[in-house]
Amino acid sequence: MSTLEEHIDVGVPIDTVWDSLHRVEDYPRFVEGVREVRTEAGGRARLEVEADGRVRELEAEVSDRRGEGVMEWRTTGAPELVGSVSLKPIDENHTRVQARLEYDPGAIREALGGPKGFAQANAIERLVRSDLEHFKECVEQRR
């Protein structure tokens, strides 16, 4: 498994970021390739994802540790992805958003397409960075 960690600082209080993180209907606005997200009972979510010209449906289990400011998730099928988003207050009006993603590069390529090897790792890193930038824009605009 490969691990990727990225963070971004946003100019809103932690409670605002937490609420925005849980507005799954907004995910298509800031997560590249996500076309639709539906929540289901039991902490599950279904995501319709378009990647490399193909549309796939992924199911994920989601759990929250609000007191710690952490949302964790994992896919329940292929490709196996495990991730978390952690929030840390910088001050009363700024929050650090830390994204962590664990993935098998071969499984990602097989399931979603895209480049191989180092190029794929760079592509995933750019994608996560871009998603965080878009999340920041959405959260700060909502304010």
C-alpha positions in Angstrom: 0.0 0.0 0.0 1.1 3.5 -0.8 0.3 6.4 1.6 -0.3 10.0 0.6 -0.8 12.9 3.0 -1.6 16.4 2.0 -2.9 19.4 3.9 -4.4 22.8 3.3 -5.2 25.7 5.6 -8.7 27.3 5.2 -9.9 30.6 6.4 -13.0 29.4 8.3 -13.6 28.0 11.8 -13.3 24.3 12.4 -17.1 23.8 12.9 -17.8 25.3 9.5 -15.2 23.0 7.9 -16.7 20.0 9.7 -20.2 20.8 8.5 -19.0 21.3 4.9 -17.1 18.0 5.0 -20.4 16.3 5.8 -22.4 17.9 2.9 -21.9 15.0 0.6 -24.1 16.5 -2.0 -21.3 19.1 -2.5 -18.6 16.5 -3.2 -19.0 16.7 -7.0 -18.1 20.4 -6.7 -14.6 19.7 -5.2 -13.7 16.0 -5.7 -12.5 15.4 -9.2 -14.4 12.7 -11.0 -17.2 12.3 -8.4 -20.5 12.8 -10.3 -22.9 11.9 -7.4 -22.8 10.8 -3.8 -25.7 9.2 -1.9 -25.7 8.4 1.8 -27.1 5.2 3.0 -28.0 3.7 6.4 -25.2 2.3 8.6 -22.6 4.9 7.8 -22.3 3.9 4.1 -22.1 6.1 1.0 -22.3 5.3 -2.7 -20.2 7.4 -5.1 -20.6 7.5 -8.8 -17.1 8.2 -10.1 -15.9 8.9 -13.6 -12.2 8.1 -14.3 -10.3 7.6 -17.5 -13.6 7.8 -19.5 -15.4 5.1 -17.4 -18.1 5.5 -14.8 -18.0 3.2 -11.8 -19.9 3.0 -8.6 -17.9 2.7 -5.3 -19.3 2.0 -1.9 -17.6 3.3 1.2 -18.0 2.9 4.9 -17.7 6.2 6.8 -17.1 6.8 10.4 -16.7 10.0 12.4 -14.8 10.9 15.5 -16.2 14.5 15.8 -14.5 15.1 19.2 -11.2 14.5 17.5 -12.2 16.2 14.2 -11.6 13.1 12.1 -13.7 11.5 9.4 -12.5 8.1 8.3 -13.6 6.0 5.3 -12.8 2.9 3.4 -14.1 1.3 0.2 -15.9 -2.0 0.6 -14.9 -3.4 -2.7 -12.3 -2.9 -5.4 -10.3 -0.7 -5.5 -9.3 -0.9 -1.9 -8.9 2.6 -0.6 -8.6 3.8 3.0 -8.6 7.5 3.9 -9.2 10.1 6.5 -9.7 13.8 6.8 -8.5 15.4 10.0 -9.3 18.9 11.1 -7.0 20.9 13.4 -7.8 24.5 14.5 -5.1 27.0 13.8 -7.0 29.8 15.5 -10.7 30.7 15.9 -11.0 31.6 12.2 -8.6 29.2 10.5 -8.4 25.4 10.2 -5.9 22.9 8.8 -7.4 20.2 6.7 -5.2 17.0 6.6 -6.1 14.4 4.0 -4.6 10.9 4.1 -5.1 8.2 1.5 -3.8 4.6 1.5 -4.0 2.8 -1.8 -2.6 0.1 -4.0 -1.3 1.7 -7.2 -1.9 -1.4 -9.2 -5.4 -1.8 -8.0 -6.2 1.8 -8.8 -4.8 1.5 -12.3 -6.8 -1.7 -12.9 -10.1 -0.3 -11.5 -9.9 3.3 -12.6 -7.3 3.4 -15.4 -4.7 6.1 -15.7 -0.9 6.0 -15.9 1.5 3.4 -14.4 4.1 3.6 -11.7 5.7 6.9 -10.6 3.5 8.8 -13.1 0.4 7.4 -11.4 1.7 8.4 -7.9 2.3 11.9 -9.2 -1.2 12.0 -10.8 -2.9 10.9 -7.5 -0.9 13.5 -5.5 -1.9 16.3 -7.9 -5.5 15.1 -7.8 -5.6 15.2 -4.0 -3.9 18.6 -3.9 -6.4 19.9 -6.4 -9.4 18.5 -4.5 -8.1 20.2 -1.3 -7.8 23.5 -3.2 -11.4 23.2 -4.5 -12.6 22.2 -1.1 -11.0 25.4 0.3 -12.7 27.5 -2.3 -16.1 25.9 -1.6 -15.8 26.3 2.2 -14.5 29.9 2.1 -17.2 30.9 -0.4 -19.9 29.4 1.7 -18.8 31.6 4.6 
